[in-house]
């Protein structure tokens, strides 16, 4: 079963090649670090500045994970309600879509005005962007249970609770996990974007504030270092959920089958 | 095996079924099922025979007439597709009907193993459906229907999607199970040959609206095998069923 993923050699080679080319161009042309730092310079800056960047990393991580947790709780609960009642769904779904399609950069300043605590405001912003994919996917998932299996459950007198636990939840799981993978990345984007909108003020601040600060001081290598941390967080979130999906689905779902 | 005199186990009296979209699927359908018989409902797609089966199972209510079923009747149902839960092992799939009654895994282990043994899947309890062939999945589905020791086994074109060799083998296995456990079987099919080969009685369906146009009693003794397929009586019954179908669907 481990053969599903192609060997990691190719993607790693591509990333290495890009970094090497970047390094080579910067050195060959003598591009100054305040314009475009070489990867080696970014790495060394990251290492030097790590003590000052780590608290920000931790803060961004807290906002992201917190918002994602809220999105899972809210999205799944609302999806369950929608699955039980089409009427409630048609009444509330447009609202969810409005939240989804309005750019978070445009709403963030308002939220920052109305919500006193900046941390809470950031949480709300990240929640708004992470919420929709979980809701939409889980609704589809709960509805996707096989029609004959539903009849079978009816034939053998299943209770509502049995139907939910033994049929609807397992049917929805692959859809939910796909939503979770998208929402994980979006929660991070929401956390960073909202912090940009909030500005660098406040004592407890995340990686976005470090990037802003560094940009005011034209510390370009530090901007890249903080940016690299944001990317690493995103990659880590994706990897965690990808592994989770593989673990939960590998024995039965087509999406996780090994290539024949 | 002459069930007509006994009280029927199940019966449809003047049953009509009109769907919300206006299609009259069944009209004036009379059908009674005697204990221990193997009844086939024979007809082309869309003639209402599956609807009749769903009425017998209690999965739908007729819009006219009555369905006579005894209180607490335990039906076993096999769909055209295996209809297994892909996320559950063979064991968990087969134990589902018992689980829905509130019985735990340990309490039903013997029953589930026995049902799997009956369909020749003794060693596959821990496999997942996708690890099995189409024929094996269908066997799991039959085991799941048998595990409740049903009063009547209802099958809706169960082998239609299988290749002919597998289908013939499963026909024989089903017949052996029916014989060994004195089951009552209602079998929906569009194959004249399958219907005559398996059944003690064949109800030929006419379409639009669906009703029984002819009933053919197949008296050949069981167990049946290739000898029966070569028997002139088999050919005669097949010709008669085909003629009835042609007349009803001209």
Interface residues (C-beta under 8 A of the other chain):
Chain A: X146 X148 X149 X151 X152 X153 X154 X155 X156 X157 X158 X159 X162 X166 X167 X170 X173 X251 X252 X253 X257
Chain B: X57 X58 X59 X75 X77 X79 X81 X83 X85 X86 X87 X88 X96 X97 X99 X100 X101 X128 X129 X130 X148
